Amino acid sequence: MTSKNYVDFGALEELDSYLLDPSYDFGNCNNPDVCNPLSQFSVQTYEQNCAFEPSPASGTHPPYASSSNGSCGTQPDCLSDTTNNDVFNNCPLALSSSYGLDCLDEMKNDKLGEAGASLIDAHNNQLSSELVLSDAAMEIVGRRDLKEMLVACAKAVRDNDLVTREFLMYELQLMVSVSGEPLQRLGAYMLEGLVARLASSGSSIYKALRCKEPSSPELLSYMHLLYEACPYFKFGYLSANGAIADAMKNENRIHIIDFQITQGTQWITLIQALASRPGGPPQVRITGIDDSFSANARGGGLEIVGKRLSGLAQSCGVPFEFHGVAISGCDIESEHLGVRPGEALAVNFAMMLHHIPDESVGVQNHRDRILRMVKNLSPKVVTLIEHESNTNTAPFLLRFTETLDYYLAVFESVDEALSRDHKERINVEQHCLARDIVNIIACEGLERVERHEPLGKWRLRLSMAGFNPFPLSSFVNATIKNLLKNYSRKYTLEEGDGCLYLGWMNRDLVASSAWI
């Protein structure tokens, strides 16, 4: 006969928030009511006191950086009371913990009459009969395997197994740490994602979990530090630029449309390369598309990017023109792109298309619409840089395990480049990685902005839009190999069907391809 494991929930504490100001020491915040909302409201309290309606979101994000906004709408802030008539509504903590039972005892003794006391006693008895933990859960906790415990907790969340999920969450919060080993750090953010998911609003909850929004210079410095510490961005930019330079080698008038230009960093090396082209540089025009989140990171609008690139082009002797388009990806139409006759067109999708919703999200399949629109412009080349991960249509538990596997490799690579005592490492992981993780785990529908697809799926989409592969040249491959000499030997570079894959040990992380 299976034994029953009765859990002493008197030992459980409310979960700490892991998406706080990195200097926050889980107890030293000037405003704990703001900085740690979960110290007062557990998951069940959020469920009782806030009705979150699925809603669209707005904005796209720079690579490996996210915001609390999505792609095609607005996200309301909501913490509204929907249970005014609930006899237990005044209890500020979860009814499943002993804190909740203590609160009910106070209500019974001080505020309620005999009928109310009887009702609460019945509720307590019901809870006591349900606090039974399976042998399987006890064995998992006994092994203290952090990965296994995270997956088991996600399974309990999926199955609505309240007892197992709260027990595992309590045990997990004792094992994870934003300053620990890579798996401990990732586990902290994944646990936060599970808490946000149970609160029924990943977007709103992780906005509430921030002590402060970093200023523009701070956020830009975190992104730059990640850019320098790990080769993911440079790999994508150099491989895409190599494909564009190859396709445009005989063109005198070049128009590049960058669907998410962010800081414009990608184009520095291309402008410099075109400046030294035999026979003189071509005329270059760049149309840079971006949204409000990148404006926050830049500290201003797209004119900042235009001035920077124009100054560089002038110093290199390259005739140059810049046109900024501040618009969300879902709203882009061909008339925004300013295509002119006689110009050779290159279109760049650098870690951007996975932010665009497809047919699995709503009736408007913007992801495929944009690809068809671009094909109708007859570009000389289209470059695609994307995460090699499969989280778009995967069900929750598979999405959770895929995220765990993918981002563990990323956190390990960061750990190799930035020491544990590096004062900005937690900032980099929090502001450039963690919020993406929370979004993937906590959000559904239009609220989920991070919807990665592996290259195999992108290949199908591009083929359906009428594109054919444009194999990357051996020169591009050699350039990337030289780049990786400056980084850990654990990075891998693989070539397949004319595409390049950058990985960490045995896990592909970024895929780069070109299409005509």
C-alpha positions in Angstrom: 0.0 0.0 0.0 1.3 3.4 -0.9 2.3 5.5 2.1 1.0 9.0 2.6 3.4 11.8 3.2 1.7 14.6 5.2 3.5 17.9 4.6 4.0 20.3 7.5 3.0 23.5 5.6 3.8 25.4 8.8 7.4 25.4 7.6 6.5 26.9 4.2 7.2 30.6 3.6 6.0 32.9 0.9 8.3 32.7 -2.2 10.9 35.4 -2.6 11.0 37.4 -5.8 14.0 36.8 -8.0 13.6 39.6 -10.5 14.5 42.4 -8.1 17.2 45.0 -8.2 20.4 42.9 -8.3 21.8 44.7 -5.3 18.6 43.7 -3.4 19.6 41.3 -0.6 16.1 39.6 -0.2 15.4 41.8 2.8 17.2 45.1 2.3 14.8 47.1 0.1 13.6 50.6 0.9 10.1 49.7 -0.1 9.4 46.0 0.5 5.7 46.3 -0.3 6.7 47.3 -3.9 10.0 45.4 -4.3 8.6 42.1 -3.1 4.9 41.9 -3.8 4.9 38.1 -3.1 5.8 38.8 0.5 2.2 39.8 1.0 0.4 38.1 -1.7 0.9 34.4 -2.6 -0.2 32.8 -5.8 -3.7 32.0 -4.4 -4.2 35.5 -3.2 -3.5 36.8 -6.7 -6.0 34.3 -8.0 -8.6 35.5 -5.6 -8.0 39.2 -6.0 -7.2 39.8 -9.6 -9.0 38.9 -12.8 -6.4 38.9 -15.6 -7.9 38.8 -19.0 -5.8 37.7 -21.9 -4.9 40.7 -23.9 -2.6 41.8 -26.7 0.8 43.4 -26.0 3.0 45.9 -27.8 6.6 46.3 -28.9 9.5 44.1 -29.9 12.8 43.7 -28.2 16.5 43.7 -28.9 18.2 40.3 -29.0 18.3 38.6 -25.7 16.5 41.5 -24.1 12.8 41.6 -23.4 10.2 44.0 -22.0 6.9 43.5 -20.3 5.2 44.4 -23.6 4.4 42.1 -26.4 4.0 42.6 -30.1 0.6 43.9 -31.3 -1.4 45.7 -28.7 -1.4 47.0 -25.1 -1.2 45.2 -21.8 -3.4 46.6 -18.9 -2.2 46.8 -15.4 -4.7 45.0 -13.2 -5.0 44.1 -9.6 -8.7 44.3 -9.1 -10.8 42.7 -6.4 -13.2 40.2 -7.8 -14.2 38.3 -4.7 -15.8 40.8 -2.4 -18.3 38.2 -1.1 -15.7 35.5 -0.3 -15.7 34.9 3.4 -11.9 34.3 3.3 -11.1 37.3 1.1 -9.7 39.4 3.9 -7.0 36.8 4.6 -3.8 38.2 3.0 -2.0 34.9 2.6 -2.6 31.6 0.8 -5.1 29.4 2.4 -3.0 26.3 1.6 -0.3 27.3 4.0 -0.3 27.4 7.8 -0.1 31.2 7.5 -3.5 31.1 5.9 -4.8 28.8 8.6 -3.5 31.1 11.3 -5.2 34.0 9.6 -8.5 32.1 9.5 -8.1 31.3 13.2 -7.9 35.0 13.9 -11.0 35.6 11.8 -12.8 32.8 13.6 -11.9 34.1 17.1 -12.2 37.8 16.6 -14.6 38.6 13.7 -16.9 35.7 13.0 -19.8 34.3 14.8 -20.5 30.6 15.6 -21.7 29.9 12.0 -18.6 31.4 10.5 -16.3 29.5 13.0 -18.0 26.2 12.0 -17.4 27.0 8.3 -13.7 27.8 8.9 -13.3 24.6 10.9 -14.7 22.6 8.0 -12.4 24.4 5.6 -9.4 23.6 7.8 -10.4 19.9 8.0 -10.7 19.8 4.2 -7.2 21.3 3.8 -5.7 18.9 6.3 -7.1 15.9 4.4 -5.7 17.2 1.1 -2.1 17.9 2.4 -0.8 14.6 1.1 2.4 14.4 -0.9 3.1 11.5 -3.3 6.0 9.1 -2.8 7.2 10.2 -6.2 7.5 13.8 -5.2 9.2 12.9 -1.9 11.8 10.8 -3.9 12.4 13.7 -6.3 13.1 16.1 -3.4 15.3 13.5 -1.7 17.6 13.3 -4.8 18.1 17.0 -4.7 18.5 17.1 -8.5 17.7 20.8 -9.3 16.9 20.1 -12.9 14.6 17.2 -12.0 12.9 19.3 -9.3 12.3 22.2 -11.7 10.7 20.0 -14.3 8.6 18.2 -11.6 7.4 21.6 -10.3 6.4 22.6 -13.8 4.5 19.4 -14.2 2.7 20.0 -10.9 1.8 23.5 -12.2 0.5 22.0 -15.4 -1.5 19.4 -13.6 -2.8 21.9 -11.0 -1.3 19.7 -8.2 -1.4 22.3 -5.5 0.2 20.3 -2.7 3.2 19.1 -4.9 3.8 22.4 -6.5 3.9 24.4 -3.2 6.1 21.8 -1.6 8.5 21.8 -4.5 8.5 25.6 -4.8 9.5 25.8 -1.1 12.3 23.3 -1.6 13.4 25.0 -4.8 13.7 28.5 -3.3 16.2 27.0 -0.8 18.3 25.7 -3.7 18.3 28.4 -6.3 20.3 31.6 -6.2 20.9 34.5 -8.6 24.5 34.5 -7.5 25.2 30.8 -7.6 26.2 28.3 -10.3 24.6 28.6 -13.7 21.8 26.1 -13.0 21.0 27.8 -9.7 20.8 31.2 -11.3 18.7 30.0 -14.2 16.5 28.1 -11.7 15.8 31.3 -9.8 14.3 32.9 -12.9 12.5 29.8 -14.0 10.9 29.5 -10.5 9.9 33.1 -10.8 8.3 32.3 -14.1 6.2 29.5 -12.5 5.0 31.9 -9.8 4.1 34.5 -12.4 2.2 31.8 -14.4 0.2 30.8 -11.4 -0.7 34.4 -10.9 -2.3 34.3 -14.3 -0.4 37.3 -15.7 3.3 37.0 -16.6 3.4 40.4 -18.1 1.9 42.3 -15.1 3.6 40.2 -12.5 7.1 40.6 -13.7 6.6 44.3 -14.1 5.6 44.4 -10.4 8.7 42.3 -9.4 11.2 45.0 -10.5 12.4 47.4 -7.8 13.4 49.9 -10.5 13.7 50.1 -14.2 17.3 50.6 -15.3 18.1 53.9 -16.8 18.9 54.0 -20.5 22.7 54.2 -20.0 22.5 51.3 -17.5 20.5 49.0 -19.8 22.7 49.8 -22.7 25.8 49.0 -20.7 24.3 45.6 -19.7 23.5 44.8 -23.3 27.0 45.9 -24.4 28.6 43.7 -21.8 26.7 40.7 -23.0 27.6 41.6 -26.6 31.3 41.6 -25.7 31.2 38.6 -23.3 29.5 36.1 -25.6 29.8 35.9 -29.4 26.1 35.3 -30.2 25.5 38.8 -31.6 28.8 39.1 -33.4 28.3 35.7 -35.0 24.9 36.7 -36.3 26.0 40.1 -37.5 29.1 39.0 -39.2 27.5 36.0 -41.0 24.6 38.2 -42.2 26.9 41.0 -43.3 29.0 38.4 -45.2 26.0 37.2 -47.1 24.9 40.8 -47.9 28.4 41.7 -49.1 28.5 38.6 -51.2 25.1 39.3 -52.8 25.9 43.0 -53.4 29.5 42.7 -54.7 28.6 44.1 -58.1 25.9 46.6 -57.0 26.5 50.4 -56.9 23.3 51.4 -55.1 22.4 49.3 -52.1 19.3 49.6 -49.9 19.3 47.6 -46.6 16.1 47.2 -44.6 16.8 46.2 -41.0 13.6 45.0 -39.3 15.0 45.6 -35.8 18.0 47.9 -36.0 18.3 48.6 -32.2 21.7 50.4 -31.8 22.7 49.9 -35.5 25.9 48.0 -34.3 25.6 45.4 -37.0 26.3 47.9 -39.8 29.5 49.3 -38.6 31.7 46.5 -40.0 29.7 46.3 -43.3 30.1 50.0 -43.9 33.8 49.7 -43.2 34.1 46.7 -45.6 32.2 48.5 -48.4 34.5 51.5 -48.0 37.4 49.4 -49.1 35.7 47.7 -52.0 37.7 47.7 -55.3 36.4 50.4 -57.6 35.1 52.5 -54.8 32.2 52.2 -52.3 28.6 51.9 -53.4 25.9 54.3 -52.3 24.3 52.9 -49.2 20.8 53.6 -47.8 19.6 51.9 -44.6 16.0 51.8 -43.5 16.0 51.0 -39.8 12.8 49.8 -38.1 12.4 49.6 -34.4 10.0 50.2 -31.5 9.7 52.1 -28.2 11.6 49.5 -26.1 14.9 50.0 -28.1 14.3 53.8 -27.8 14.4 53.3 -24.1 17.7 51.4 -24.3 19.2 54.0 -26.7 18.0 57.0 -24.6 16.2 58.4 -27.7 14.7 57.8 -31.1 16.1 56.3 -34.3 17.8 59.6 -35.2 20.6 58.6 -32.7 21.3 55.6 -34.9 21.1 57.6 -38.0 23.7 60.2 -36.7 26.1 57.5 -35.6 26.0 55.6 -38.9 26.1 58.7 -41.0 29.2 59.9 -39.1 30.9 56.6 -39.6 30.0 56.5 -43.3 31.3 60.0 -43.8 34.6 59.1 -42.1 34.9 56.1 -44.4 34.0 58.0 -47.6 30.8 56.0 -48.2 27.8 57.9 -49.6 25.1 57.2 -47.0 21.5 57.9 -46.2 19.4 56.7 -43.2 15.7 56.5 -42.8 14.2 55.5 -39.4 10.8 53.9 -39.1 9.5 53.8 -35.5 6.8 51.1 -35.7 5.8 47.8 -34.2 6.7 44.7 -36.3 3.0 43.7 -36.7 2.1 47.1 -38.2 4.7 47.1 -41.0 3.4 47.5 -44.5 5.4 47.8 -47.7 4.7 51.5 -48.0 6.8 52.0 -44.7 9.9 50.6 -46.4 10.6 53.3 -49.0 11.8 50.9 -51.7 13.2 52.8 -54.8 13.7 51.6 -58.3 17.3 50.9 -59.3 18.5 50.0 -55.8 19.6 46.4 -54.9 17.6 45.4 -51.8 18.8 43.5 -48.8 16.5 42.6 -45.9 17.8 41.7 -42.5 15.9 39.8 -39.8 18.3 39.7 -36.8 16.6 37.9 -33.9 13.3 39.7 -34.6 10.9 37.4 -36.4 10.3 35.3 -33.3 8.6 38.3 -31.7 6.0 38.4 -34.4 2.9 36.2 -33.7 1.8 33.6 -36.2 -1.2 31.5 -37.0 -1.0 29.7 -33.6 -1.7 33.0 -31.8 -4.5 34.6 -33.8 -6.3 34.8 -37.1 -3.7 37.3 -38.4 -0.5 35.4 -39.3 1.9 38.4 -39.3 4.9 36.2 -39.3 4.2 34.7 -42.7 2.6 37.9 -44.0 5.8 39.8 -43.5 7.8 37.1 -45.3 5.5 37.2 -48.3 5.5 41.0 -48.3 9.4 41.0 -48.4 9.4 38.5 -51.2 7.2 40.7 -53.2 9.8 43.4 -53.0 12.2 41.2 -55.0 15.3 41.5 -52.6 18.7 40.4 -53.7 19.2 38.7 -50.4 17.4 38.2 -47.1 19.3 37.3 -43.9 17.8 35.5 -40.9 19.4 35.2 -37.5 17.4 33.3 -34.9 17.6 31.3 -31.7 17.8 27.6 -32.4 15.0 26.8 -30.0 11.5 25.4 -30.2 9.1 27.3 -28.0 6.5 28.7 -30.3 3.7 26.1 -30.4 5.1 23.7 -27.9 2.8 22.8 -25.0 3.7 24.3 -21.6 5.8 21.4 -20.1 7.8 20.8 -23.3 8.3 24.6 -23.6 9.6 24.6 -20.0 12.1 21.8 -20.5 13.2 23.3 -23.8 13.8 26.7 -22.1 15.6 25.0 -19.3 18.0 23.2 -21.7 18.5 26.2 -24.0 19.1 28.9 -21.4 21.3 26.6 -19.2 23.8 26.6 -22.1 23.5 30.4 -22.3 24.0 30.8 -18.6 27.0 28.5 -18.7 28.6 30.5 -21.5 28.0 33.7 -19.5 29.6 32.0 -16.4 32.7 31.2 -18.5 33.1 34.8 -19.5 32.0 36.8 -16.4 33.3 35.6 -13.0 30.9 34.9 -10.2 32.0 38.1 -8.4 31.7 40.3 -11.5 29.7 43.2 -10.2 27.5 43.5 -13.3 26.9 39.9 -14.1 23.6 39.6 -12.2 22.5 42.8 -14.0 23.3 41.3 -17.4 21.4 38.1 -16.7 18.5 39.9 -15.1 17.9 42.6 -17.7 19.0 40.8 -20.8 18.0 37.2 -20.2 15.6 36.7 -17.2 12.6 38.6 -18.4 12.6 36.6 -21.7 12.6 33.4 -19.6 9.7 34.6 -17.5 7.8 35.6 -20.6 8.2 32.1 -22.2 7.1 30.3 -19.0 4.5 32.5 -17.6 2.6 33.9 -20.6 0.2 32.5 -23.2 -1.5 33.9 -26.3 -0.6 37.4 -27.4 1.0 38.1 -24.0 3.8 35.6 -24.9 6.3 37.6 -27.0 9.2 35.1 -27.0 8.2 32.5 -29.6 11.3 30.8 -30.9 11.4 28.4 -33.8 14.3 26.2 -35.0 15.7 26.8 -38.4 13.9 23.8 -39.8 10.6 25.5 -39.2 11.9 28.9 -40.6 13.0 27.0 -43.7 9.4 25.8 -44.3 8.0 29.3 -43.8 10.6 30.9 -46.2 10.0 28.2 -48.8 6.2 28.7 -48.6 6.8 32.4 -49.1 8.8 31.7 -52.3 12.4 31.9 -51.0 15.3 29.7 -51.9 18.5 29.2 -49.8 21.5 31.4 -50.5 24.4 29.4 -49.1 26.9 31.3 -46.9 30.3 31.4 -48.5 33.4 29.7 -47.1 34.8 33.2 -46.4 32.0 33.8 -43.9 32.7 30.5 -42.3 36.4 31.3 -42.0 35.6 34.8 -40.5 33.4 33.2 -37.8 36.1 30.7 -37.0 38.6 33.5 -36.5 36.1 35.3 -34.3 35.6 32.3 -32.0 39.3 32.1 -31.4 38.8 35.0 -28.9 36.3 33.0 -26.9 36.0 29.7 -25.0 36.8 26.5 -26.8 33.4 25.2 -25.7 31.7 27.2 -28.4 31.0 25.1 -31.5 30.5 26.1 -35.2 28.6 23.8 -37.5 27.6 24.1 -41.1 24.6 22.4 -42.6 22.8 23.0 -45.9 24.6 26.3 -46.4 23.6 27.6 -42.9 25.7 28.2 -39.8 25.0 27.1 -36.3 26.7 28.6 -33.2 26.5 26.4 -30.2 27.8 25.8 -26.7 29.2 22.3 -26.2 26.4 20.0 -27.5 23.7 22.6 -27.8 23.0 24.8 -30.9 22.0 28.2 -29.8 21.9 30.6 -32.8 21.3 29.8 -36.5 22.3 32.1 -39.4 21.0 31.7 -42.9 20.5 33.7 -46.1 17.7 33.5 -48.8 16.9 34.8 -52.2 
